[in-house]
Amino acid sequence: MNPTTEQREAIDSYGDGLDLVLQAGAGCGKSSALKMIARSDPRRRMTYVAYNSAIAADARRSFPGSVVCKTGHGLAFDPKYGDRLQRPRQTAHVAAQALDVRSILGVIGSSPQVKTDLGGLKAMTSKIIMRAALETVTRFCYSADSEITAHHVPHYDGLKQARADVVQLVLPVARAAWADLQRDESVLNLSHDHYLKMWALSKPRISTDVVLLDEAQDTNDVLSAVLLDQDHAQRIAVGDSAQQIYSWRGANDALAGFVRELHCPELTLSQSFRFGPAIAARANIWLRLINAPLRLTGWDAADSAVGPLDSPDAILCRTNAGAMGLVMEGLAAGRKTALVGGGSAIKQLAWAAEALQGGRPTDHPELMGFASWDDVRQYAAEEDGSLEVLVKLVDEHGPQRIVSAADGLVSEQQAELVVSTAHRSKGREWPRVRIHGDFRAPKPDQSTGLVVLPREEARLAYVAVTRAREQLDDTALAWVSTVTAVSE
């Protein structure tokens, strides 16, 4: 395959020895461009840093032998961690006992309580505090920070007004957990994110001449900082800033960071080979909205269309609850249904709802800020439209029917209907795609009258519409024409 004009420019910039950022739109051949760069100079040692292990494994089969293909975790891995990574699953309850949360906080007697946003009291059990502490450690591990601070403690729905009290309980336990995890004989289970952070803090030097960072728009700060420190190597970051959709879990746009820190040129790949002009035009609506650095050109040889679809190959949802609803509908209609990523997330939400219905606390991140199911109902009605779908499904079907539905899912190969959240659809594509109606239209700001859409929501919509190769039904996103501003 001959390089396009844009790919040739990228290869030439590499040949000039420059650090480089390459903005590559959906389906625009970024992997092909990286392979062309690698093949253009087989004498230099290169390290390709992949987004996940599946991409790394595929890269090993297709890149030349001069390129080492690993994930960030693969770069950091030491065989000494093997046994600790193979331990049996450790629940938050078991972890709280192992670390002795009550002793760390000096708790005697009943569990401490905090006041919820709805005015009631929420018991902060050792299990709940431990879950929040482990999430705090994870957020710290995603960051480039050297110490755990209050900034790393997550914010929870229903506990916004109790933020200071939550931090006071969680932060000491998180610091104790991190100290324990750094010991070879830790009582807490080690994760891949933990050893990556320890490796990053050691200021490693990667033995390579060139670093090729793929999917750079969703790179955690911890890995970005390591790669920016590799002054001895030529660094090339490739990705699509418009597809940055994981900032909620600590990922940031390394493309912008490379431009800012290395003052390197920023080139684009805008010719998509995934779909034709009709779908490219829909994608460009979202790219214009967020003022992205590129606009897509559809492939004239691809016959693509936009309009209503009766039988899509995949339906993409904004939320787990939206996906849950489609799964219930599909199974009720007797259709073999698959859910990308499996039903684990749905089952965990259902079990958390069941616990609250039974008057028991839950440590599920989306619901742990509530003392009862009635509190979730009230909060969903007054504060958070995204929880309305979950409340409706749980109240209509009950947690056990939802769990049973999740257990009735089939593989994608067997399915008549494939359901996915937009987040899990990233990196995937289907011939015919429909966007689900749980992509909610933003409401006008009461003070300004502006219809403001969060930037990450616009990026998520862009990801969703660019999963289709042949036909796209984005009727559910028709409200985009009403958006007048984008917020960070």
N, C-alpha and C positions, 0 to 999 in steps of 0.2 A: 504493500500500500504506500503510495506516494504521500508525503506530508502536505497538508494544506498550507496556504500562505501563512496563516497564524502559527501553525506548528513549526514551520521552517524558521520563523522569527524567534521562537522559543529555543530551538536547537542552536541557532546562531548566537543568541545571548548567552547560553551555556558555554559555548565555545570561546566566548570573550572572557570567561572566568568570573562572571558576575554572579553574586547572590541574586536570586530571582523569585518573584511571586507571579504565579500563573493563575488567573481567574478563569475557571473552566465551567461554563454553563452546563445544565443538565443534558447528558447524552452527547457532550461535545468532544469526546475522544481524549480525555486527560490521561487515561492509562496508556493509550497508544503514544501520546506525546512523551511521556516519561520513558517508555521503552525505546523510543527513537533516540532520546537523549543518551540513554545507557549504551545503546548500540553504536552511537557516534564516537564513543571514546572508551574502548574496552581495556585500555591500559590503566585506567584509574580505578581504585577501589571505591565502590559505592554502597551505601546503606539505604535501602528503601524502608521507610517506616509506615506500616499499614494501619488502617483504622481498627481492624479486628483480625482474628486468627484465620478466618476463612479467606479474607482478601490476601493475607500474607501467604497462605498456602497456594493460592492461585498464582500469585506473583512469582513464587519460586519455580513454577512450571513454565512461565512465559518470559521472565527476564533473563538476560544473559548471565553466564556463570560468574561474571565479575561483580555481580550485585548480591549483597546479603539482604534477604527480605525478612523483616521481623516486625512485630508490634512493639509499642513502647514497653509493654510488660515483658516481651521477649528479650529486649535489650537489657532489662534490669534483673531478669531472673537469675538466681543462684541455686544450684541443686540442693544446697543446705536447707532450703525452704520446703523441699518436697514433702517431708513427713508432716509438717505443720499444715500444709495445704490439703492433705488427705484425711484430716481428722473428721469424725462424724459431725453433722450439722449441729450447731450450737444455738439454741433459742435465746432470745433476750432474757428470759427468766433464768436459764442456766448460767448465762454470762453474768447476770447481776449477782447471783450467788457466788460464782467463782471469784469475782472481783471484790465482793462484799461491799456493795453500794451503800448500805446503811451505815457501815463503819466509816466510810470515806466522808459521808455527810454528817456523821454524828447523830443519826436519827435513832431515837428510842421511842418505842410505842407505835402509835398509828402512823400511817404514811402522811407526809406533808400534803397540803392542799393549796391550790391556786384558784383565783377567781376567774371564771370564764367571761367571755365577751357578752354572754347572755345573762350574767349576774349570778349564776350558780357557782358551786364549788366543784372542782375537779381533783380527785385524789391522784397524786403523782406517786404511783407505786414504784418499787425498785425496778420492775420490768419496764415500765414506761420510761423512766429516767435513763435506764441502760440503753433502750432503743434510740432515744434522742441523742445520747452520748456517742453511740456508734455511728449515727448519721453525722454528727459533728466531726468525728475523726475522719470519716469519708470525705466530707467537704474540705477539711484541712488537707487531706492527701491529694485532692484535685488542684489545690492552690499552689502558688509559688512561695507561700509564707513559710517562715522558719519556726513559728510557734502557734499554738492553738489559742485563739482569742474568742471573745463573744461574737465577733463577726461570723464565725463558722457555725454557730448554733442555728439550726433551721428555724424559720418562722412557721407557726402552725395556725391553720384556720381555727377560729374559736378561742384562741389564746393570745390575741394581739395585745390586749390591754395588760396581760400578765407577763409580758415579755421579760421584764427585769427579774421577776420571780423565777421564771423558767430558766433563764441564764444562770441564776445563782445556784440552782439545783443541778443543772446539766454540765456546766463548764468544769467543775472540779472532777467529776466522774470521767469526762472526756479526756482530760489531761492524765488522769491515772490510767485510763485505758491505753493511751498512746505510749506511756512509759512502760506498761506491761508488754505491749506488742513488740517493742524494740528488744526485749529479752529473748534469748534462744529458747528458754523454757517458759514461755508465756502461758498464762491460764486462759487467755482469750484466743479464739481462732484467728489465724493470719489469713488475709485476703491478698489478691494480686495488687490491689491498689495500695495496700500497706507497704509491701516490699518495694514497689515503684517509688513511693515517697522516700523511703530510707535510702534507696539508690540515688535519687535526685539530691538529697541533702548531703551526700558524700562528694558532690561536685565531680561527676565522672567525666572521663575523656573518651569519646568513641573513636576507635581505631579505624578511621576511614578518610577518604579524600573528598567525598561528596555525600551529602545527606539529601535524600529525596523524601519529603514529607507529604503524604497523601491525605486527602480529606482534612486539610489543615483548618478549615473553618470550625471544626468541632474538636479541636485539640485542647486538652486540659492545660491550664497554666503551668502545672508542674512539669510536663513534658516540653512545652514551648520554651520554658526557661533553660532546660538542659540543652536543647538544640541551639538556642541563641548563644549559649556559652561555648559552642564548638568553633572557636575562632580559626582553628587550623583548617577547617573544611569549607568547601563551597556549599552553600545551602540553597535548596530550591523547594519552595512550599507551593503546593498545588491544591486547589479546591474551589469552592463556590461560596463566597460570603453570603449570598442570598439563601443558601441552604443551611445556615447556622440555626439549629433548632434545639440544641441541648444546653443552652446557657442555664436553664433551671437546675441542672445537675453538675454545674461547675465548668462546663466547656466554654471557651472563648474563641474568638476568631484569630487564629495565629497568623492568617494572611495579613490582617491589619497590623499585628504586632511586628511581623517581619519588615513590613514597609516602614513602620515607625522607627524601629530599632536599628535596622541595617541600611536604611535609606536606599533600598534596592529598587530597580525598575519593576513595574507591574504591567504585565501583558495579559491579553485575553484570548480565550478560545470560545467563539460564539456560534460556530456552525454545528448545529445538533444533527446527529445521525440517528436519533431515536424516533423522531416524529417529523411530520411535515409542517407546512406553514400555518395551518389552521390551529394546531395545538401550540405552536410557538407563539402565535399572536396572543393566545390566552395567558401564556406564561409571562409575556412581556407586559401585560397589564400590571401584574404584581411586581415585576422588576422596576417599572417606572414608579410605582407607588412608593417603594423603599429607596428609590434613587440609586439603584445598583450600578456598578461600573460597566455593565455589558447589557446588550439586548440579543436575544436568540434569533438565529436565522434557521427556519425549518428546512428540512431536507426535501428538495423537490421530488425526489424519487419515492418518497414515502407518501402513501395515500392515507391521510388522516382527516378526521372530521370531528366536529363539535356539535353536540345536541343530545336530546333525551335518549336514554338507553333502557330497554326493558330487561335485558339479560346481560349485565356486565360480568366480566371475568373476576373483577375485584371491586369491593366497595370500601372506601377509605373514610375513617371516622376521626373526629377531633379528640374524643375521649374514650377511656376504657368503658365507661358507662354506655356511651353510644354504641360501641362495638358489642357490648353485652346485650343490648336491646336487639340488634340485628341478628345475633346468634339465636336468641330466643325466638324471634320471628321465623328465621329460617328453619329451625328444628321443628317448630309448631306446624310449619307448612310441609313437613316431611322431606325437606331438602338436606342432602349431605353437605354439612357446613364445616369449613376450616377457618381457624383463626390464626393469623400469622403471629408466631411467638408462643402459641399454645394458650391454654385457659388458666394458667396459674394466677395471673394478676386478677382476673375476674373472680376466681375462687377466694382469693385472699380478701378482696373487697366484700364479698358476700359473707364470709366468716366474721369479718370485723363488724358488719352491720348486725349480724345475728348476736354477737356478744353485747352490743349496745342495746339491742331489743330485750335481751335477757337481764339487763341491769349490770353487766360486767364491763370493765374497762377494756379498751383495745389499744395496742401499740402500733396499729396501722398508720403510716404517716399522714394519710388523707383524712383520717377520722379520729386520731388520738386526742385532738383538742376538745372533744365533746364528751359530756358525762352521760348522755342518754340518746336514744334514737329520736326522741321528741326534740332534743336540742338540734340534731342534724336537720330535721324537717324545718324547724323555725329558722335556722341559719340559711338554709337553701332558699327559703321563700324571701328572706329579707336582704341577704347579703351576696349570695353566690349562685348565679344561675347555672354554673357548671355542675353543681350538686343536685339540681332539680331532677335530672334524668336518672341519676342513681336512686334517689328517694322514690321516684315514681316506679321504677322497676322492682325495687325491693318490696314496696308496699303492695304492688300488684301480684307479684309472683312468689315472694318469700325467698329467703336465702337458700333454702335447701333445693328448691327447683332450679335456682340459678347455678348452684354447684353441680346438680345433675346434668344440666344443659352443657356446662363446661366439660364434664366427663364424657358427653356424647359427641364431641367434636371428632372429625376425621382428618386425615392428612390432606395436604393440598393436592396431591396426586389423585386422591379419591373424591375430591369435593366437587359439588355442583355450584357451590357459592363460597368464595374466599372473602373473608372480612379481615381488615387490618386497621390499626390506628395509623394515622399519617406518620407518626414518629417511626413506627416499625416498618413502614413502607420504604423508608429511605434506602437507596441502593438497589431497590427492586423495580420491576416494570411488568406491565401486563398489556395485552392487546386492547382490551376495553375496560375502562375505569369509570366508576361513578363516585362523586363526592357526596358524602352523607350530610344530612341536614343539621347535625350537631355542631357544624361550623357556624356559630351564632353571629348574627350581625351586631356590630357595636351600637350602643345607644348614644344619642346626642348628649354632649356635656351640657348640664343645666345652666351653667354660668356663661358659657361662650357660644353654645349652639353648634359647636364643631362636632362632627362624628369622627372620633379618634380611635384608631386601631393600633394596638401594641405592635411594634415592629416584628417581634418574634412570631406573632400570629400571622402576619402577612408572609413571612418567610415559610411558615408551615403550609400555608395555602399554596405557595409556589411549588414546594416539594410535592404536594399532593397532585396538582394538575400536570406535573411533568413525569408522572409515573405511567401515563398512557402512551401507547405506541400508535394505535390506529383510531380509536374512538374515545372521546372524553365527554362525560356528562357532568358539567360543573354548574348545573342549574342552581344548586344549593348555595353557590357563591355569587349569585347575581347582585347581592347587596354591595359588592365592591364598588359599584358606581356611586354609592352614597357616601363613601369615605372621603373626608376632607382633610385629614391630617393623620400622621403616624407618630406614635410616641415611642420612646426608648423603653 
